[in-house]
Amino acid sequence: MTAPAEQAVEATLPAPRVPLVGARVARDLVALCKPRITLMVTATGVAGALVAQQRPSLGGWLGATLGTAAIVAGANTLNMWLERESDARMERTRDRPLAAGRLSARTGLLFGLGLSLASVPLLLAANGLVAVLGLVALVTYVALYTPMKRFTSWSLPVGAIAGAMPPAMGYAAATGTLDARGAFLFAVLFAWQLPHFMAISIVRADEYAAAGLSVGAAGARLRVNKLAMVVTAVLLLLTTLAAPLVGLGGRGSQIVSAITGLAMVALSVRAARAGAGRSEARDAFAFTMAHLAIVLTALGVDR
């Protein structure tokens, strides 16, 4: 083909698609927020408000919801900033924006701090208690849980404290207080996270070990974590069945909690058996997601 002919053909071809720098940066900033986790955690806050016997004002509801999303996104971003080096050593996380070097550490830090600060007036629009609970969750997750992961598996219950705050925040947004019912919602989310975390520690044991984190399950710790997964699954079952003690739910939600809780225990026992591998732990982990949605929905509907 002659040069003029080649030029004519090239002229008819679409120009190569070059990714816009701004769009790429925007995608990376969104990735820092861990959007799926942020959405799920924010949904537990909404569930907490729905379970309450009262309804917040529209402004309070929006403030609590948007503020929860902002503070969770900020905490996730700061977590990635603190763990950027260990993330670079794990196959699952090495492509994260800070670990891969697509965004600078300074950008990640400023973005995380900005989101966290932006959440404060939003949470205050609900009430001061919601803002205090949110800030406690932020500090617990970023300043305690994240650094503790490097040297002790006791970081898991510490992280569960932060993860259990959003439904209590939603409840406080609706009622202006944190009574026995709000404490129950906190307890359910706290108990739920323990078998959830234990399953993850088994599935990703090698990755955590390579990253120098102490939350993985290998060798003797594998047996301990398997036992802990069963024990905490039983704890979760008992916690959800305690709803009537604080005046929440009815017979329908009790039946739902019993069925889903027993299924969680059964899957945990299956994953804890000698010879069980990561696939069984992965099944238990996957079910924890469904379990939480089912139980909170049942409590919200059966009032």
C-alpha positions in Angstrom: 0.0 0.0 0.0 1.3 3.4 -0.9 1.9 6.2 1.6 -1.0 8.3 0.3 -3.3 5.3 0.5 -2.1 4.6 4.0 -2.8 8.2 5.0 -6.3 8.0 3.5 -7.1 4.8 5.4 -5.7 6.3 8.6 -7.8 9.4 8.2 -10.9 7.2 8.1 -10.0 5.3 11.3 -11.2 6.6 14.7 -8.6 8.3 16.8 -7.2 6.1 19.5 -9.0 6.6 22.8 -6.7 8.2 25.3 -7.9 8.1 28.9 -8.4 11.6 30.3 -6.1 12.3 33.2 -8.9 14.0 35.2 -11.2 11.0 34.7 -8.5 8.6 35.8 -7.8 10.6 38.9 -11.5 10.8 39.7 -11.8 7.0 39.5 -8.8 6.6 41.7 -10.2 9.0 44.3 -13.5 7.0 44.3 -11.5 3.8 44.7 -9.8 5.2 47.8 -13.3 5.5 49.4 -13.9 1.7 48.9 -17.3 2.5 47.5 -18.9 -0.9 48.0 -17.9 -1.0 51.6 -18.9 2.6 52.1 -22.4 1.8 50.6 -22.8 -1.3 52.7 -21.8 0.4 56.0 -24.0 3.4 55.2 -26.9 1.1 54.6 -26.5 -0.3 58.1 -26.9 3.2 59.4 -30.1 3.6 57.4 -31.3 0.3 58.8 -30.6 1.6 62.3 -32.8 4.5 61.7 -35.6 2.3 60.3 -35.5 0.0 63.3 -36.1 2.9 65.6 -39.7 3.6 66.7 -39.3 7.3 65.7 -38.4 8.9 62.4 -35.7 11.7 62.1 -36.5 14.9 60.3 -35.6 15.0 56.6 -32.6 17.2 57.3 -31.5 15.0 60.1 -31.9 11.9 58.0 -29.9 13.3 55.1 -27.2 14.7 57.4 -26.8 11.3 59.1 -26.8 9.4 55.9 -24.5 11.6 53.9 -22.3 12.2 57.0 -22.0 8.5 57.6 -21.0 8.0 54.0 -18.4 10.8 54.2 -16.8 9.6 57.4 -16.7 6.0 56.3 -15.1 7.0 53.0 -12.6 9.2 54.8 -11.7 6.4 57.2 -11.3 4.0 54.2 -9.0 6.5 52.5 -6.9 7.1 55.6 -6.7 3.3 56.0 -5.3 3.0 52.5 -2.9 5.8 53.2 -1.5 4.1 56.3 -1.4 0.7 54.6 0.0 1.7 51.2 3.2 -0.1 51.7 1.7 -3.4 52.9 -1.0 -3.1 50.2 1.9 -3.1 47.6 3.0 -6.5 48.8 -0.4 -8.1 48.5 -1.7 -9.3 45.1 -5.3 -8.4 45.9 -4.4 -4.8 46.9 -1.3 -3.9 44.9 -3.3 -2.1 42.3 -4.9 0.3 44.7 -4.2 3.9 43.8 -1.7 4.7 46.5 0.0 1.3 46.5 0.4 1.4 42.8 1.7 5.0 42.9 -1.0 6.5 40.7 -1.8 8.9 43.4 0.7 10.4 45.8 0.6 9.7 49.5 0.0 13.4 50.1 -3.1 13.4 47.9 -4.4 10.4 49.7 -3.9 11.9 53.1 -5.5 15.3 52.2 -8.4 13.6 50.5 -9.0 11.3 53.6 -8.8 14.3 56.0 -11.0 16.4 53.8 -13.8 13.7 53.7 -13.5 13.2 57.4 -13.8 17.0 58.1 -16.7 17.3 55.7 -18.6 14.7 57.6 -18.7 16.7 60.8 -21.3 19.4 59.8 -23.4 16.8 58.1 -23.5 14.6 61.2 -24.1 17.6 63.4 -27.2 18.3 61.2 -28.6 15.1 62.7 -27.5 15.8 66.3 -24.4 16.0 68.4 -24.6 12.4 69.6 -24.4 11.1 66.0 -21.3 13.3 65.4 -19.6 12.0 68.5 -20.3 8.4 67.6 -19.0 9.0 64.1 -15.8 10.6 65.4 -15.2 7.7 67.9 -15.6 5.3 65.0 -13.2 7.2 62.8 -10.5 7.4 65.5 -10.9 3.8 66.5 -10.6 2.6 62.9 -7.8 4.8 61.8 -5.7 5.3 64.9 -6.2 2.0 66.7 -7.4 -0.8 64.4 -5.2 -0.1 61.4 -1.8 0.1 63.1 -2.8 -2.8 65.5 -3.2 -5.1 62.5 0.6 -5.3 62.1 1.3 -6.9 65.5 -1.8 -8.5 67.0 -5.0 -10.3 66.0 -6.8 -8.4 68.8 -7.1 -5.7 66.2 -10.2 -7.5 64.9 -12.5 -6.8 67.8 -11.1 -3.2 67.9 -12.0 -2.8 64.3 -15.4 -4.3 65.0 -16.2 -1.5 67.4 -15.7 1.0 64.6 -17.8 -1.1 62.2 -20.6 -1.4 64.6 -21.1 2.3 65.1 -23.2 3.2 61.9 -26.4 1.4 62.9 -26.1 3.0 66.4 -25.6 6.4 64.6 -28.7 5.8 62.5 -30.7 4.9 65.6 -29.4 8.0 67.4 -30.3 10.2 64.4 -33.9 9.0 64.7 -34.3 9.1 68.5 -31.7 11.6 69.7 -30.4 9.0 72.2 -28.7 5.7 72.5 -30.8 3.4 74.7 -31.0 -0.4 75.0 -32.3 -0.8 71.4 -29.5 1.3 70.0 -27.0 -0.7 72.0 -28.5 -3.9 70.7 -28.0 -2.8 67.1 -24.4 -2.0 68.0 -24.0 -5.5 69.6 -25.5 -7.2 66.5 -23.0 -5.5 64.1 -20.1 -6.1 66.5 -20.9 -9.8 66.8 -21.5 -10.1 63.1 -18.1 -8.8 62.2 -16.2 -11.4 64.2 -17.1 -14.5 62.2 -16.9 -12.3 59.1 -13.3 -11.3 59.9 -12.3 -14.8 60.9 -13.5 -16.2 57.6 -11.5 -13.5 55.8 -8.4 -14.3 57.9 -8.5 -17.9 56.7 -9.3 -17.1 53.0 -6.5 -14.6 52.7 -3.9 -16.0 55.2 -1.0 -16.1 52.7 -1.6 -12.5 51.5 -1.7 -11.2 55.1 1.4 -13.0 56.0 3.2 -11.6 52.9 2.2 -8.1 53.9 3.4 -8.5 57.5 -0.1 -8.3 59.0 -1.0 -10.3 62.1 -4.6 -10.9 61.3 -4.0 -13.9 58.9 -4.5 -17.5 59.9 -1.6 -19.9 59.3 -0.2 -22.8 61.2 -1.4 -23.0 64.8 -3.2 -19.7 64.4 -5.3 -21.4 61.7 -6.8 -23.8 64.2 -7.4 -20.9 66.7 -9.2 -18.8 64.0 -11.3 -21.7 62.9 -12.5 -22.3 66.5 -13.0 -18.6 66.9 -15.2 -18.5 63.8 -17.5 -21.1 65.3 -17.6 -19.5 68.7 -18.3 -16.1 67.3 -21.0 -17.5 65.0 -22.8 -18.9 68.1 -22.3 -15.5 69.8 -23.9 -13.8 66.7 -26.9 -16.2 66.9 -27.5 -15.6 70.6 -27.1 -11.8 70.1 -29.7 -11.6 67.3 -32.1 -13.8 69.3 -32.0 -11.3 72.2 -34.0 -8.7 70.2 -37.2 -9.2 72.2 -35.3 -8.4 75.4 -35.1 -4.8 74.2 -38.5 -4.7 72.6 -37.4 -5.1 69.0 -38.9 -7.4 66.4 -41.6 -10.0 66.7 -42.1 -13.7 66.2 -41.4 -13.4 62.5 -38.0 -11.7 62.9 -37.1 -14.2 65.6 -37.7 -17.1 63.2 -35.6 -15.4 60.6 -32.8 -14.7 63.0 -32.8 -18.3 64.2 -32.7 -19.8 60.7 -30.0 -17.5 59.4 -28.0 -17.7 62.6 -28.1 -21.5 62.6 -27.0 -21.5 59.0 -24.1 -19.3 59.9 -23.1 -21.7 62.7 -23.4 -24.7 60.4 -21.2 -23.1 57.7 -18.6 -22.1 60.3 -18.5 -25.6 61.7 -18.1 -26.9 58.2 -15.2 -24.5 57.6 -13.6 -25.4 60.9 -13.4 -29.1 60.3 -10.0 -30.7 60.0 -9.0 -30.8 56.3 -11.4 -28.0 55.4 -9.8 -25.4 53.1 -10.3 -21.9 52.0 -13.4 -22.7 49.8 -15.4 -23.6 52.9 -14.2 -20.4 54.7 -15.1 -18.5 51.5 -18.6 -19.9 51.6 -19.0 -18.8 55.3 -17.7 -15.4 54.4 -20.1 -15.0 51.5 -23.0 -16.0 53.8 -22.2 -13.4 56.4 -23.1 -10.7 53.8 -26.6 -12.2 53.2 -27.0 -12.9 57.0 -26.6 -9.2 57.9 -29.0 -8.0 55.2 -31.7 -10.5 56.1 -31.6 -9.9 59.9 -31.6 -6.1 59.7 -34.4 -6.2 57.1 -36.5 -8.5 59.3 -36.0 -6.3 62.3 -36.9 -3.2 60.3 -40.1 -4.8 58.9 -41.3 -6.8 61.9 -41.8 -4.0 64.4 
